[in-house]
Amino acid sequence: MDDTAVNAAIAKFLRSVSASAQREIEKAVRKAAAAGKAKEGETLTVGVTLTSEKLALDVTIFNKIEL
């Protein structure tokens, strides 16, 4: 297995996920702010789950976003 090719494929996947996740989080924050459920200065805990049956991968990564 070519490590360079695998790393490039993973990096491409992560760039795509990153852009999509950012759009979705921004939409959710705007919607929550409009409904009065999120406020400036608030800290949100957000998680992302990576799964792959073939790789036996199932991990959730949490982090905080300060508005």
Secondary structure, 3 states (H helix, E strand, C coil): CCHHHHHHHHHHHHHHHHHHHHHHHHHHHHHHHHCCCCCCCCEEEEEEEEEECCCCEEEEEEEEEEC
